[in-house]
Structures are given as structure tokens and as C-alpha cells.
């Protein structure tokens, strides 16, 4: 019995296998095998560049005043001292300013989030006349420079009797963080399928029930992103706090840092120690919500 298959000699068969193997497309792992060390080195350099200011700030906070002014700079103190932290915590108003910053930032973030949730749900789920115009107006406050709105805000707060009060700064910070918060949540709500809302309404849920039982639980990463943005913005704000809080009972941490600088001298050790204390809440907030924060960004980019 004969067959029509053509059998190649061993040498030709081996050559054909090598040719077919070389013709196969290379896998991503094959292509990145040579570049992996360069990627690792690049990542290490990027992380080092980003963390260097924080490392230098922490290092400077335990140096003596003489070591801070030494040229060339001392990369590690000969005798680390905690005197700068003692001065900041027990000989200054930084603890009071820290409490003020917590109250004002938490209040402004919570108020902005509550208003942004309802406004964003309305923009994302309802069609009404003038909707694009209203959405554009939301960003007007974000586009105006600080110098253009600081005087009207000060006059308004003075008429309302809210200068040098917690509520005054909370309302001002809510105004400057609300526009972008609304836009961020609107984009995230639009990425959630409308069919989920319709199914819940058919089952008897109200619009408010749909918002709190379905939309918000599915929008946790987006809400976390708004919370982090609003809190960081209000925590680090300086200009409005300088103009609207001249009393020590209302001053925030950024104003407290400036008090270590006088006309003739600056206590850089105390400034660095206070900066470390000011940075810790932001670092803890981001580290605790890092997974949800990054998940919100990636989900918002891939849904739809």
C-alpha cells in the first residue's frame, strides 16, 4: 500500500522545523527579556527621584541648626536630635493648627462629596433643557484665578460673619473643590450601566434608593478618588487660609509653617519637622485607599 505523503530526509526536515520556528511571532516575554534590566533600573531611578524630597525632609528634621547650614550638605547627621520635633509639638501652636486643619479638611471634603454625589447623579442620569450649559457653568469657579475670586469671597464672608470661623473656610474650600468633584463623579456614574437602575426601579425602588443601594456601592473607587482629591487640596491650601483665618484659633497647618520664618531668620529644622507632621496624614490616607484609588482610575478608563 502506497501513500501520497512526501517524506523529507532528516537534514531537510530539521531545516524546515528551524525555518518554521523562526517564522513564528515572538512572544512579549521574548521581546522584553533583554529590556527587563533597563525597565527595573528606570523604575528604581523614578522612585528614587520621587522619594528624595521626602527623605531629605525627614533627614533634615533630625539635624541640628549647624548641620542644616553646612556646605557641602551633610547626608547623615553626626548626632540625630529630636529637638526640632519637641519644639514643634510642645513650644508652638502646630498641634492646634493640626486640629484646625483636620476639622476644616474633613468638613469641606464631606460637604463637597455630598453635594457632588447628587449633582453628578442628576447630570449622569437625567436629560433636561440646558444640561450642557449647566455642566459648563459648574467649571467656571474652577477656571477663575484665585486673585479674581478672593476679594468677592472675603466680602461675602464678612457680610455673613464667617471670617475667622471654621464654617467660613469649610464653605470656601467646598467651593474650590466641588466643580472638579462633580465632573469626576459624573464621568464615573455614566460608566455604570443604566439597565441596573431600570431593573431596580421596576422592582419598586425609588431614585434615591437606586442611588444609595446600587449606584454608590458600585462607585466606591470613584468616590475614594474624589475624597482623596478634595482632602489633599484643602489640607495643602495656603492663600485662602491666609486671608480668611487671621486668628490662631482657626489657622491651618500651612499658615503654621510660615510662622517659623521671621524677618531675619528661618528655623529650617522646625520647618522640616512640621512638614513631616503635615505630610503624615496625606501619606496614610493615600496608602490606606491606594487600591481603591488606583482601581477607580483604571475602571473609569476601561468602562463604557
N, C-alpha and C positions, 0 to 999 in steps of 0.2 A: 504494500500500500504506500503510495507516494503522496506527499503534501506539497502545497504551493508556497509554503513559508520559506523565505530565503534566509539561510543561516550564515552569519558572518564569521570569519575567522576570529580567533581570540584577540589578536592585536587590534583588529579593526573594531571589534565590539567594545574594547576598553577605550579606544579613542572616541567612539561615538558617545559613550557614557560621560566622558570628561567634557565633551562639547556640550551635551545637554545640560550638565551640571553648571557649566559656566554661563549658559544662556539663561538660567533661572534668575529672577529678580532677587536682589539681596534683601534680606530682612532688616527691619530697623535696628535690631541688636547688632547685626553685622556692620551696618553703616556707622553706628555710634561707638563701636568698640575702640577705635583709635581716638575718638574725640572725648571719651569719658573723663580722662585725667584733666583735660583742659576745662571741661564743664565744672568739675569739682573745684579746681583751682579758682575759676571765675566766681563760683558761689561763695567760696571762703573769703575771697577779696571783697565781694559785695557786702557780706555780713560784717566783716571787719570794719569797712568804711562806715556802715550804718551804725554800728555799736560803739565806735571810737568816741563820739561826743559824750555818750552816757558813761563810758568807762573813765574818761578824763574828768568828767564832772564828779563822779564818785570818788576818784582818787584825790582830786583837789579838795574835797570836803574834809579829808583827814590829814591835810598838810598844815604846817604852821605858816604864819604870815611871811616869815623869811623865806621859806621854801617856795611859796607861791610867786614871789618876786625874783627868784633866782634865774639868771640867764647864763648858759642854756638851761632849759627846764629840767627839773628832777623828775624822772619817770617813776620813781618809787620813793616815798618819804622815808627818811632815816629813822624817825620815831613817830609813827602814826598817832594822831591825837583825836580824841572825841570832844575836844573843847569847842569846836565850831557847832556841833550838834547841841551841846549844853547851852551855849549862848542863844541858839535859835529857839530851843524848846522852853527854856526857863528864864531867859533875860530879854525876851522880845515878845511882840504881840502875834507872832506867827501861829500859835495854837488857836487863838481867837479868829484870825483870818482864815485858817483852815476850816474851822467850823462854819464860818460865813460862806466860804466857797462851796462847801458840801450842801448847805441849805439852799443856796441860790441855784446851784447847778442842778440838783435833784428836782427842785420845784419847777425850774424853767424847762427841763427835759420832759418831766411828766406832763406839764401843761401843753407843751408843743406836741407831744405824742398823742394826747387825747384829741386835740383839735385836728391833727394831721390824719388820724385814722378815719374820722367821719368825713372830712373834706375829700380825702383820697378815694374812699369808697363811693362817694357821690360822683366824682369825676370818672371813675373807672366803670361804674355800672349803670349810670343814667345818662340819657341823651336829652338835652334841653337847649333852648334857644340861647345863643351867645356863649356856649360852652368853651370854644377855643379862645374867645376873648377873655373870659374869666380865668382860664388857665394861664394866659399870658400875664394878666394883672397880678397873679399870685407871685410871679417872679420880679415884679417891679421893685419891691423892697430889697430884694437880693442884689439887684443891679445898681442901685443907687450907692454912691460912695459914702463913707462914714461922715465926712465933713458936711455933706448935704443934709443929713438927717439928724445930726447930733443936736443942733440948736432947736428944731421943732420938737424933738423928743424931750429936751430939757424943759422947754416952756410948758409942754403938756404935763409932765410930771410935777412941775412946780404948782400949776393950777390945781392939780388933783391932790397935792400934798404928799406926794410919794417920793420926793427927793430924800436921800439918806434913809431909805427903808428897803427891807427885803423885797416887798412886792414891786417896788419900782424897778429894781434890777431884774427880777423874775420876768416882768412883763416886757422889758426891753430885750432881754435875751430870747424870750419866746418869739418876739417879732423878727429877730435876725435869723433864727434857726427854722422857723415854721415854713417859709417858702420851699426851701430845698427838701425838707422832710416830706412835704406834700407831694412833690414831684417824684421822690424816690418811692414812696408807698403807692402812688398811682401806677407807676410802671410795674410794680410787683403785683398789685391787685389785678391788673389787666392780664397778667400771665396765668392767673388761676382760671380754669375753665368755667364759663358761665353756666354750663349744664349742671354743675354741682349746686349752684344757687337755685336754679329752676327746680331741681329734684327736691330740695329741702322745702321750697315754697309749696310744691304740690303736696308734700307730706304735712303741711299745715304750719310751717314755721313762718314767722314774720321777717321783715327785712332786717330788723335789729337782731333777731335770733340767728339769722343766717350769718350776719356779720360776726357775732361773738362766738358762735358754735362751729362755724365752718371756715369762714374767710380768715379770721385772725389766727386760729391754730395752724392753718396751712401757711401763714405768712410770718411765722416766728423768725426765720432768718432775716427777712426784710425789716421787721420791727427792731431786731437787735442792731442791724446796721444803722437805723435811724437813731436809736438810743446812743450808740457809740459816737456817732457824728455830733449829735446835739450836746452830749455831755462834754466831749473834748472841746468843742467850740466855746461853750460857756465857761468851762474850767480855765481856759487859757486867755480869755478875753481881757484886754487891758484898758482900751480907750474909754469905753462906756463906764466901766467901773471907776476910772479916774475922775470922770466928770460928774457922775451921779451918786458917788459914795465918798464924801469927804470926811465922814465921821468914822472913827476907829471901830465902832460897834458894827459897821456894815462893810468895811473894806474887805477885799478879797485877797487871795494869795499873790497874784501878780503885782498888786499895789504894795504888798508887804515886802516883796523882793526889792522894790525900788527904794525902800526906806533904809536899806543898808548902804546906799550911796549918798554921800554928803557932798558939799561944795568942793572940799579939798581932798577927800579920800573915799575909797570904796573897800569895804571889808569883804574881799572876794571869798575868803573861807566860809563866812556866814552865808554869803550869796549861794555858794555851791551846796552847802548843807541844806539850805531852804529849798533849793532847786530839786535836790534828791527827794525831799519830803513831798514836794509838789508833784513830782513825776510818778511816785509810787501808786497812787490811786488809778492813774491812767493806765499804767502798766498792768496792774491787777485786773482792771476792767477788761482790757483787751485780751489778756491771757485766759481769763475765765470764759469769755464769749468768743474766743478765736474761731472755734469750729463752726458755730452758728453764723458768725460774721462772714467768714470766707464762703460758707455754704450759701448764704444769701446772695453774695455777689455772683457766684458761679451759677446758681439756679436762675437768677434773674437774667443771665446771659444766654441760657440754653432753653428756657421755657418758651412756649408760644407756638 
